Amino acid sequence: MNFDDIIGTAAGIFTTIGVLPQIIKALKTQEVKDISPYMFIILCIGVGLWTVYGFIKSDWPIILTNGISFILNGIMLSILIMQKRKIK
């Protein structure tokens, strides 16, 4: 693995796990009223497109990190939608 691959993989890992603290906090507190669902919709579109790009380029670090990021951001979006439905 060369230096470029290490930097790219590290960036992908940090980007992927970046949403975990928000998911954990939302699950613990059940508070999501100040979180924008639109941000997570945009993130899901972005990382979904990166995943497709990874498949086009046959680049597994891009596919894995963005695929996992898509799932995690989708989980957070689902939490937001479920909590906002409870509030109404």
Secondary structure, DSSP 8 states (H G I E B T S, - for coil): --HHHHHHHHHHHHHHHTTHHHHHHHHHH---TTS-HHHHHHHHHHHHHHHHHHHHHT-HHHHHHHHHHHHHHHHHHHHHHHHHHHH-
